[in-house]
Amino acid sequence: MSTAMRLQWNIRVLQRHDPAITTIVDQFTYAVLYRYEEDRWVKRGVEGSMFVYTRTDPPIHGFCILNREGAGNFVQPLRRGDEMEVTDDYIIYRPVDVGLGEGV
């Protein structure tokens, strides 16, 4: 499958969950979601492909992990004031309305 065909297929998959998604900005084959609790990182039971996308409706940007480990996908809109730190191995995301961070 060509890269363009794979991209279109992935957009269609994401649009089944959210029809407002228009563009995949970036994607990662495999990501694991962690939550920082009591001075340590704890797995959240969400693992799979991760997509950063744009939408036609606010919030305009977001990311999701299509969960291979269970029924629930992780979907997170990106809003003004959210904090994100990107390293070589991790993305640490802290929503503006939550004190604890999520790590991918």
N, CA, C and O atoms as a Tinker XYZ file with bonds, in Angstrom:
   416  protein
     1  N      0.846000   -1.169000    0.000000    73     2
     2  CA     0.000000    0.000000    0.000000    64     1     3
     3  C      0.899000    1.241000    0.000000    63     2     4     5
     4  O      1.861000    1.315000    0.764000    81     3
     5  N      0.587000    2.197000   -0.844000    73     3     6
     6  CA     1.386000    3.422000   -0.923000    64     5     7
     7  C      1.166000    4.275000    0.328000    63     6     8     9
     8  O      0.195000    4.085000    1.060000    81     7
     9  N      2.072000    5.206000    0.555000    73     7    10
    10  CA     1.965000    6.096000    1.711000    64     9    11
    11  C      0.692000    6.927000    1.648000    63    10    12    13
    12  O      0.020000    7.107000    2.663000    81    11
    13  N      0.355000    7.433000    0.468000    73    11    14
    14  CA    -0.858000    8.242000    0.312000    64    13    15
    15  C     -2.111000    7.418000    0.585000    63    14    16    17
    16  O     -3.047000    7.904000    1.220000    81    15
    17  N     -2.132000    6.184000    0.114000    73    15    18
    18  CA    -3.290000    5.316000    0.356000    64    17    19
    19  C     -3.418000    4.989000    1.845000    63    18    20    21
    20  O     -4.523000    4.975000    2.388000    81    19
    21  N     -2.294000    4.729000    2.496000    73    19    22
    22  CA    -2.317000    4.428000    3.934000    64    21    23
    23  C     -2.823000    5.635000    4.723000    63    22    24    25
    24  O     -3.591000    5.481000    5.673000    81    23
    25  N     -2.393000    6.830000    4.330000    73    23    26
    26  CA    -2.839000    8.046000    4.998000    64    25    27
    27  C     -4.353000    8.214000    4.864000    63    26    28    29
    28  O     -5.033000    8.513000    5.846000    81    27
    29  N     -4.880000    8.024000    3.656000    73    27    30
    30  CA    -6.323000    8.138000    3.446000    64    29    31
    31  C     -7.092000    7.081000    4.234000    63    30    32    33
    32  O     -8.154000    7.367000    4.787000    81    31
    33  N     -6.563000    5.876000    4.285000    73    31    34
    34  CA    -7.204000    4.808000    5.053000    64    33    35
    35  C     -7.242000    5.180000    6.527000    63    34    36    37
    36  O     -8.271000    5.015000    7.182000    81    35
    37  N     -6.113000    5.687000    7.062000    73    35    38
    38  CA    -6.060000    6.082000    8.470000    64    37    39
    39  C     -7.024000    7.226000    8.775000    63    38    40    41
    40  O     -7.649000    7.236000    9.835000    81    39
    41  N     -7.152000    8.186000    7.863000    73    39    42
    42  CA    -8.112000    9.281000    8.062000    64    41    43
    43  C     -9.525000    8.723000    8.135000    63    42    44    45
    44  O    -10.306000    9.145000    8.988000    81    43
    45  N     -9.869000    7.789000    7.266000    73    43    46
    46  CA   -11.209000    7.188000    7.303000    64    45    47
    47  C    -11.455000    6.452000    8.618000    63    46    48    49
    48  O    -12.550000    6.522000    9.175000    81    47
    49  N    -10.438000    5.747000    9.111000    73    47    50
    50  CA   -10.572000    5.054000   10.401000    64    49    51
    51  C    -10.834000    6.073000   11.509000    63    50    52    53
    52  O    -11.731000    5.876000   12.329000    81    51
    53  N    -10.067000    7.150000   11.542000    73    51    54
    54  CA   -10.255000    8.172000   12.572000    64    53    55
    55  C    -11.613000    8.856000   12.451000    63    54    56    57
    56  O    -12.238000    9.180000   13.461000    81    55
    57  N    -12.069000    9.079000   11.217000    73    55    58
    58  CA   -13.355000    9.742000   11.012000    64    57    59
    59  C    -14.534000    8.887000   11.474000    63    58    60    61
    60  O    -15.612000    9.422000   11.732000    81    59
    61  N    -14.352000    7.579000   11.583000    73    59    62
    62  CA   -15.418000    6.745000   12.164000    64    61    63
    63  C    -15.615000    7.090000   13.631000    63    62    64    65
    64  O    -16.721000    6.962000   14.156000    81    63
    65  N    -14.556000    7.526000   14.294000    73    63    66
    66  CA   -14.633000    7.916000   15.699000    64    65    67
    67  C    -14.991000    9.393000   15.849000    63    66    68    69
    68  O    -15.645000    9.782000   16.817000    81    67
    69  N    -14.557000   10.219000   14.883000    73    67    70
    70  CA   -14.799000   11.661000   14.928000    64    69    71
    71  C    -14.869000   12.185000   13.495000    63    70    72    73
    72  O    -13.830000   12.415000   12.876000    81    71
    73  N    -16.076000   12.377000   12.958000    73    71    74
    74  CA   -16.231000   12.823000   11.565000    64    73    75
    75  C    -15.626000   14.198000   11.270000    63    74    76    77
    76  O    -15.437000   14.539000   10.103000    81    75
    77  N    -15.319000   14.989000   12.292000    73    75    78
    78  CA   -14.755000   16.324000   12.078000    64    77    79
    79  C    -13.261000   16.297000   11.770000    63    78    80    81
    80  O    -12.698000   17.327000   11.401000    81    79
    81  N    -12.606000   15.147000   11.912000    73    79    82
    82  CA   -11.171000   15.058000   11.621000    64    81    83
    83  C    -10.954000   15.198000   10.117000    63    82    84    85
    84  O    -11.607000   14.529000    9.316000    81    83
    85  N    -10.017000   16.088000    9.746000    73    83    86
    86  CA    -9.756000   16.333000    8.325000    64    85    87
    87  C     -8.349000   15.952000    7.892000    63    86    88    89
    88  O     -8.148000   15.526000    6.755000    81    87
    89  N     -7.370000   16.099000    8.785000    73    87    90
    90  CA    -5.974000   15.917000    8.406000    64    89    91
    91  C     -5.210000   15.210000    9.512000    63    90    92    93
    92  O     -5.404000   15.499000   10.693000    81    91
    93  N     -4.347000   14.290000    9.132000    73    91    94
    94  CA    -3.402000   13.708000   10.071000    64    93    95
    95  C     -2.118000   14.518000    9.971000    63    94    96    97
    96  O     -1.496000   14.575000    8.910000    81    95
    97  N     -1.723000   15.140000   11.066000    73    95    98
    98  CA    -0.521000   15.969000   11.108000    64    97    99
    99  C      0.714000   15.097000   11.285000    63    98   100   101
   100  O      1.742000   15.325000   10.648000    81    99
   101  N      0.605000   14.096000   12.157000    73    99   102
   102  CA     1.705000   13.169000   12.402000    64   101   103
   103  C      1.116000   11.879000   12.945000    63   102   104   105
   104  O     -0.004000   11.859000   13.456000    81   103
   105  N      1.876000   10.810000   12.830000    73   103   106
   106  CA     1.405000    9.524000   13.339000    64   105   107
   107  C      2.583000    8.699000   13.822000    63   106   108   109
   108  O      3.714000    8.854000   13.360000    81   107
   109  N      2.285000    7.819000   14.763000    73   107   110
   110  CA     3.293000    6.966000   15.368000    64   109   111
   111  C      2.745000    5.550000   15.380000    63   110   112   113
   112  O      1.593000    5.332000   15.756000    81   111
   113  N      3.547000    4.603000   14.978000    73   111   114
   114  CA     3.103000    3.218000   14.877000    64   113   115
   115  C      2.695000    2.656000   16.224000    63   114   116   117
   116  O      1.732000    1.895000   16.318000    81   115
   117  N      3.426000    3.028000   17.269000    73   115   118
   118  CA     3.142000    2.434000   18.570000    64   117   119
   119  C      3.384000    3.440000   19.683000    63   118   120   121
   120  O      4.436000    4.077000   19.742000    81   119
   121  N      2.408000    3.574000   20.557000    73   119   122
   122  CA     2.520000    4.457000   21.721000    64   121   123
   123  C      1.866000    3.768000   22.909000    63   122   124   125
   124  O      0.944000    2.968000   22.746000    81   123
   125  N      2.347000    4.085000   24.097000    73   123   126
   126  CA     1.791000    3.568000   25.347000    64   125   127
   127  C      1.455000    4.772000   26.218000    63   126   128   129
   128  O      2.267000    5.687000   26.355000    81   127
   129  N      0.265000    4.776000   26.802000    73   127   130
   130  CA    -0.167000    5.880000   27.649000    64   129   131
   131  C      0.142000    5.574000   29.112000    63   130   132   133
   132  O     -0.187000    4.502000   29.620000    81   131
   133  N      0.778000    6.533000   29.774000    73   131   134
   134  CA     1.082000    6.451000   31.206000    64   133   135
   135  C      0.458000    7.652000   31.905000    63   134   136   137
   136  O      0.185000    8.671000   31.271000    81   135
   137  N      0.234000    7.533000   33.197000    73   135   138
   138  CA    -0.219000    8.646000   34.028000    64   137   139
   139  C      0.740000    8.768000   35.207000    63   138   140   141
   140  O      1.146000    7.768000   35.799000    81   139
   141  N      1.093000    9.999000   35.535000    73   139   142
   142  CA     2.000000   10.241000   36.657000    64   141   143
   143  C      1.193000   10.247000   37.952000    63   142   144   145
   144  O      0.339000   11.110000   38.156000    81   143
   145  N      1.468000    9.278000   38.826000    73   143   146
   146  CA     0.760000    9.141000   40.099000    64   145   147
   147  C      1.756000    8.827000   41.204000    63   146   148   149
   148  O      2.586000    7.928000   41.068000    81   147
   149  N      1.667000    9.572000   42.295000    73   147   150
   150  CA     2.471000    9.296000   43.481000    64   149   151
   151  C      3.959000    9.111000   43.148000    63   150   152   153
   152  O      4.574000    8.127000   43.559000    81   151
   153  N      4.514000   10.042000   42.421000    73   151   154
   154  CA     5.946000   10.058000   42.090000    64   153   155
   155  C      6.403000    8.928000   41.187000    63   154   156   157
   156  O      7.578000    8.562000   41.209000    81   155
   157  N      5.505000    8.367000   40.394000    73   155   158
   158  CA     5.919000    7.331000   39.435000    64   157   159
   159  C      4.935000    7.315000   38.265000    63   158   160   161
   160  O      3.804000    7.790000   38.369000    81   159
   161  N      5.407000    6.749000   37.141000    73   159   162
   162  CA     4.578000    6.612000   35.949000    64   161   163
   163  C      3.883000    5.254000   35.980000    63   162   164   165
   164  O      4.521000    4.226000   36.206000    81   163
   165  N      2.562000    5.259000   35.750000    73   163   166
   166  CA     1.749000    4.046000   35.795000    64   165   167
   167  C      1.073000    3.863000   34.432000    63   166   168   169
   168  O      0.467000    4.797000   33.907000    81   167
   169  N      1.181000    2.653000   33.861000    73   167   170
   170  CA     0.510000    2.375000   32.583000    64   169   171
   171  C     -0.998000    2.501000   32.754000    63   170   172   173
   172  O     -1.556000    2.113000   33.780000    81   171
   173  N     -1.649000    3.053000   31.724000    73   171   174
   174  CA    -3.096000    3.254000   31.756000    64   173   175
   175  C     -3.882000    2.177000   31.021000    63   174   176   177
   176  O     -5.112000    2.228000   30.998000    81   175
   177  N     -3.203000    1.201000   30.419000    73   175   178
   178  CA    -3.916000    0.164000   29.683000    64   177   179
   179  C     -4.320000    0.583000   28.284000    63   178   180   181
   180  O     -5.225000   -0.004000   27.691000    81   179
   181  N     -3.651000    1.598000   27.756000    73   179   182
   182  CA    -3.915000    2.075000   26.399000    64   181   183
   183  C     -2.610000    1.986000   25.618000    63   182   184   185
   184  O     -1.630000    2.648000   25.959000    81   183
   185  N     -2.600000    1.165000   24.571000    73   183   186
   186  CA    -1.429000    0.992000   23.713000    64   185   187
   187  C     -1.903000    0.829000   22.280000    63   186   188   189
   188  O     -2.892000    0.142000   22.023000    81   187
   189  N     -1.201000    1.457000   21.346000    73   187   190
   190  CA    -1.559000    1.302000   19.941000    64   189   191
   191  C     -1.017000    2.435000   19.094000    63   190   192   193
   192  O     -0.117000    3.163000   19.513000    81   191
   193  N     -1.568000    2.579000   17.905000    73   191   194
   194  CA    -1.150000    3.641000   16.986000    64   193   195
   195  C     -1.640000    4.989000   17.503000    63   194   196   197
   196  O     -2.758000    5.112000   18.003000    81   195
   197  N     -0.777000    5.999000   17.371000    73   195   198
   198  CA    -1.119000    7.349000   17.832000    64   197   199
   199  C     -1.162000    8.292000   16.643000    63   198   200   201
   200  O     -0.320000    8.225000   15.748000    81   199
   201  N     -2.156000    9.174000   16.649000    73   199   202
   202  CA    -2.340000   10.140000   15.570000    64   201   203
   203  C     -2.528000   11.538000   16.153000    63   202   204   205
   204  O     -3.267000   11.724000   17.120000    81   203
   205  N     -1.853000   12.515000   15.556000    73   203   206
   206  CA    -2.076000   13.925000   15.843000    64   205   207
   207  C     -2.839000   14.459000   14.640000    63   206   208   209
   208  O     -2.436000   14.227000   13.500000    81   207
   209  N     -3.936000   15.170000   14.878000    73   207   210
   210  CA    -4.819000   15.529000   13.763000    64   209   211
   211  C     -5.377000   16.942000   13.900000    63   210   212   213
   212  O     -5.267000   17.579000   14.948000    81   211
   213  N     -5.984000   17.414000   12.798000    73   211   214
   214  CA    -6.754000   18.653000   12.805000    64   213   215
   215  C     -8.208000   18.304000   12.527000    63   214   216   217
   216  O     -8.524000   17.281000   11.920000    81   215
   217  N     -9.095000   19.204000   12.998000    73   215   218
   218  CA   -10.543000   19.011000   12.871000    64   217   219
   219  C    -11.165000   20.264000   12.253000    63   218   220   221
   220  O    -10.564000   21.338000   12.261000    81   219
   221  N    -12.366000   20.110000   11.724000    73   219   222
   222  CA   -13.089000   21.262000   11.186000    64   221   223
   223  C    -13.740000   22.082000   12.292000    63   222   224   225
   224  O    -13.948000   23.283000   12.122000    81   223
   225  N    -14.063000   21.461000   13.419000    73   223   226
   226  CA   -14.745000   22.127000   14.526000    64   225   227
   227  C    -13.812000   22.246000   15.731000    63   226   228   229
   228  O    -12.921000   21.414000   15.907000    81   227
   229  N    -14.008000   23.271000   16.560000    73   227   230
   230  CA   -13.200000   23.377000   17.778000    64   229   231
   231  C    -13.463000   22.193000   18.715000    63   230   232   233
   232  O    -14.591000   21.706000   18.790000    81   231
   233  N    -12.466000   21.743000   19.407000    73   231   234
   234  CA   -11.072000   22.160000   19.317000    64   233   235
   235  C    -10.457000   21.692000   18.004000    63   234   236   237
   236  O    -10.689000   20.562000   17.574000    81   235
   237  N     -9.694000   22.534000   17.386000    73   235   238
   238  CA    -9.165000   22.301000   16.040000    64   237   239
   239  C     -8.111000   21.201000   16.001000    63   238   240   241
   240  O     -7.989000   20.501000   14.996000    81   239
   241  N     -7.352000   21.040000   17.073000    73   239   242
   242  CA    -6.278000   20.039000   17.104000    64   241   243
   243  C     -6.527000   19.027000   18.212000    63   242   244   245
   244  O     -7.183000   19.324000   19.210000    81   243
   245  N     -5.993000   17.831000   18.019000    73   243   246
   246  CA    -6.100000   16.798000   19.041000    64   245   247
   247  C     -5.191000   15.639000   18.703000    63   246   248   249
   248  O     -4.536000   15.616000   17.661000    81   247
   249  N     -5.167000   14.672000   19.613000    73   247   250
   250  CA    -4.441000   13.437000   19.329000    64   249   251
   251  C     -5.196000   12.279000   19.947000    63   250   252   253
   252  O     -5.979000   12.454000   20.881000    81   251
   253  N     -4.949000   11.097000   19.415000    73   251   254
   254  CA    -5.610000    9.911000   19.948000    64   253   255
   255  C     -4.687000    8.709000   19.813000    63   254   256   257
   256  O     -3.786000    8.674000   18.975000    81   255
   257  N     -4.943000    7.733000   20.663000    73   255   258
   258  CA    -4.286000    6.435000   20.572000    64   257   259
   259  C     -5.390000    5.419000   20.349000    63   258   260   261
   260  O     -6.283000    5.275000   21.184000    81   259
   261  N     -5.333000    4.711000   19.221000    73   259   262
   262  CA    -6.300000    3.649000   18.941000    64   261   263
   263  C     -5.852000    2.418000   19.722000    63   262   264   265
   264  O     -4.842000    1.795000   19.392000    81   263
   265  N     -6.600000    2.079000   20.743000    73   263   266
   266  CA    -6.191000    1.094000   21.737000    64   265   267
   267  C     -6.263000   -0.332000   21.216000    63   266   268   269
   268  O     -7.320000   -0.791000   20.783000    81   267
   269  N     -5.139000   -1.024000   21.260000    73   267   270
   270  CA    -5.079000   -2.449000   20.912000    64   269   271
   271  C     -5.264000   -3.326000   22.142000    63   270   272   273
   272  O     -5.438000   -4.539000   22.020000    81   271
   273  N     -5.229000   -2.721000   23.330000    73   271   274
   274  CA    -5.264000   -3.477000   24.582000    64   273   275
   275  C     -6.664000   -3.605000   25.167000    63   274   276   277
   276  O     -6.869000   -4.389000   26.094000    81   275
   277  N     -7.621000   -2.863000   24.655000    73   275   278
   278  CA    -8.968000   -2.900000   25.207000    64   277   279
   279  C     -9.924000   -2.129000   24.320000    63   278   280   281
   280  O     -9.582000   -1.732000   23.206000    81   279
   281  N    -11.116000   -1.927000   24.828000    73   279   282
   282  CA   -12.166000   -1.313000   24.026000    64   281   283
   283  C    -12.044000    0.203000   23.915000    63   282   284   285
   284  O    -12.462000    0.777000   22.909000    81   283
   285  N    -11.483000    0.862000   24.923000    73   283   286
   286  CA   -11.493000    2.317000   24.927000    64   285   287
   287  C    -10.270000    2.950000   24.302000    63   286   288   289
   288  O     -9.144000    2.679000   24.719000    81   287
   289  N    -10.485000    3.799000   23.296000    73   287   290
   290  CA    -9.401000    4.590000   22.722000    64   289   291
   291  C     -9.154000    5.797000   23.618000    63   290   292   293
   292  O    -10.037000    6.206000   24.373000    81   291
   293  N     -7.963000    6.363000   23.535000    73   291   294
   294  CA    -7.660000    7.594000   24.257000    64   293   295
   295  C     -7.747000    8.736000   23.260000    63   294   296   297
   296  O     -7.017000    8.752000   22.269000    81   295
   297  N     -8.635000    9.694000   23.512000    73   295   298
   298  CA    -8.824000   10.846000   22.632000    64   297   299
   299  C     -8.626000   12.098000   23.473000    63   298   300   301
   300  O     -9.239000   12.251000   24.529000    81   299
   301  N     -7.767000   12.990000   22.998000    73   299   302
   302  CA    -7.477000   14.198000   23.761000    64   301   303
   303  C     -7.470000   15.425000   22.856000    63   302   304   305
   304  O     -6.606000   15.539000   21.987000    81   303
   305  N     -8.416000   16.343000   23.043000    73   303   306
   306  CA    -8.347000   17.610000   22.319000    64   305   307
   307  C     -7.197000   18.446000   22.865000    63   306   308   309
   308  O     -6.866000   18.358000   24.048000    81   307
   309  N     -6.595000   19.250000   22.009000    73   307   310
   310  CA    -5.528000   20.163000   22.426000    64   309   311
   311  C     -6.116000   21.562000   22.533000    63   310   312   313
   312  O     -6.745000   22.057000   21.598000    81   311
   313  N     -5.904000   22.190000   23.678000    73   311   314
   314  CA    -6.485000   23.505000   23.926000    64   313   315
   315  C     -5.408000   24.500000   24.324000    63   314   316   317
   316  O     -4.323000   24.122000   24.765000    81   315
   317  N     -5.723000   25.763000   24.161000    73   315   318
   318  CA    -4.807000   26.822000   24.576000    64   317   319
   319  C     -4.538000   26.662000   26.068000    63   318   320   321
   320  O     -5.462000   26.484000   26.862000    81   319
   321  N     -3.272000   26.727000   26.434000    73   319   322
   322  CA    -2.886000   26.590000   27.830000    64   321   323
   323  C     -2.392000   25.204000   28.193000    63   322   324   325
   324  O     -1.734000   25.035000   29.220000    81   323
   325  N     -2.699000   24.197000   27.363000    73   323   326
   326  CA    -2.173000   22.855000   27.611000    64   325   327
   327  C     -0.654000   22.893000   27.479000    63   326   328   329
   328  O     -0.110000   23.675000   26.700000    81   327
   329  N      0.019000   22.051000   28.240000    73   327   330
   330  CA     1.478000   21.982000   28.175000    64   329   331
   331  C      1.897000   20.666000   27.545000    63   330   332   333
   332  O      1.321000   19.617000   27.834000    81   331
   333  N      2.904000   20.726000   26.681000    73   331   334
   334  CA     3.419000   19.523000   26.037000    64   333   335
   335  C      4.936000   19.629000   25.965000    63   334   336   337
   336  O      5.489000   20.644000   25.543000    81   335
   337  N      5.588000   18.561000   26.386000    73   335   338
   338  CA     7.044000   18.473000   26.314000    64   337   339
   339  C      7.390000   17.277000   25.438000    63   338   340   341
   340  O      6.912000   16.168000   25.679000    81   339
   341  N      8.211000   17.496000   24.433000    73   339   342
   342  CA     8.589000   16.435000   23.502000    64   341   343
   343  C     10.075000   16.149000   23.677000    63   342   344   345
   344  O     10.904000   17.055000   23.586000    81   343
   345  N     10.409000   14.881000   23.931000    73   343   346
   346  CA    11.798000   14.450000   24.024000    64   345   347
   347  C     12.035000   13.416000   22.930000    63   346   348   349
   348  O     11.133000   13.121000   22.145000    81   347
   349  N     13.236000   12.870000   22.876000    73   347   350
   350  CA    13.523000   11.842000   21.872000    64   349   351
   351  C     12.647000   10.606000   22.046000    63   350   352   353
   352  O     12.278000    9.963000   21.062000    81   351
   353  N     12.314000   10.271000   23.284000    73   351   354
   354  CA    11.578000    9.034000   23.548000    64   353   355
   355  C     10.149000    9.233000   24.032000    63   354   356   357
   356  O      9.345000    8.303000   23.957000    81   355
   357  N      9.812000   10.419000   24.528000    73   355   358
   358  CA     8.514000   10.606000   25.174000    64   357   359
   359  C      7.856000   11.907000   24.764000    63   358   360   361
   360  O      8.510000   12.863000   24.347000    81   359
   361  N      6.529000   11.909000   24.899000    73   359   362
   362  CA     5.743000   13.139000   24.839000    64   361   363
   363  C      5.035000   13.223000   26.184000    63   362   364   365
   364  O      4.302000   12.309000   26.560000    81   363
   365  N      5.249000   14.306000   26.902000    73   363   366
   366  CA     4.582000   14.498000   28.187000    64   365   367
   367  C      3.566000   15.614000   27.992000    63   366   368   369
   368  O      3.909000   16.728000   27.595000    81   367
   369  N      2.310000   15.294000   28.279000    73   367   370
   370  CA     1.201000   16.204000   28.018000    64   369   371
   371  C      0.475000   16.498000   29.323000    63   370   372   373
   372  O      0.129000   15.584000   30.072000    81   371
   373  N      0.247000   17.786000   29.590000    73   371   374
   374  CA    -0.485000   18.185000   30.778000    64   373   375
   375  C     -1.622000   19.111000   30.349000    63   374   376   377
   376  O     -1.377000   20.250000   29.952000    81   375
   377  N     -2.871000   18.625000   30.429000    73   375   378
   378  CA    -4.002000   19.494000   30.091000    64   377   379
   379  C     -4.083000   20.675000   31.055000    63   378   380   381
   380  O     -3.713000   20.558000   32.223000    81   379
   381  N     -4.559000   21.784000   30.570000    73   379   382
   382  CA    -4.645000   23.001000   31.363000    64   381   383
   383  C     -5.530000   22.803000   32.593000    63   382   384   385
   384  O     -5.305000   23.451000   33.615000    81   383
   385  N     -6.523000   21.931000   32.517000    73   383   386
   386  CA    -7.474000   21.764000   33.617000    64   385   387
   387  C     -7.161000   20.581000   34.535000    63   386   388   389
   388  O     -7.971000   20.241000   35.397000    81   387
   389  N     -5.997000   19.953000   34.361000    73   387   390
   390  CA    -5.626000   18.798000   35.178000    64   389   391
   391  C     -4.219000   19.018000   35.711000    63   390   392   393
   392  O     -3.331000   19.430000   34.965000    81   391
   393  N     -4.010000   18.749000   36.981000    73   391   394
   394  CA    -2.703000   18.960000   37.585000    64   393   395
   395  C     -1.692000   17.891000   37.220000    63   394   396   397
   396  O     -0.510000   18.194000   37.054000    81   395
   397  N     -2.134000   16.635000   37.090000    73   395   398
   398  CA    -1.210000   15.547000   36.793000    64   397   399
   399  C     -1.046000   15.393000   35.297000    63   398   400   401
   400  O     -1.941000   15.747000   34.528000    81   399
   401  N      0.092000   14.866000   34.882000    73   399   402
   402  CA     0.368000   14.736000   33.459000    64   401   403
   403  C      0.159000   13.341000   32.930000    63   402   404   405
   404  O      0.183000   12.363000   33.677000    81   403
   405  N     -0.045000   13.262000   31.638000    73   403   406
   406  CA    -0.090000   12.004000   30.906000    64   405   407
   407  C      1.216000   11.904000   30.143000    63   406   408   409
   408  O      1.748000   12.921000   29.698000    81   407
   409  N      1.740000   10.709000   29.984000    73   407   410
   410  CA     2.957000   10.512000   29.215000    64   409   411
   411  C      2.740000    9.479000   28.138000    63   410   412   413
   412  O      2.092000    8.457000   28.364000    81   411
   413  N      3.279000    9.743000   26.978000    73   411   414
   414  CA     3.160000    8.812000   25.860000    64   413   415
   415  C      4.554000    8.476000   25.397000    63   414   416
   416  O      4.722000    7.700000   24.455000    81   415
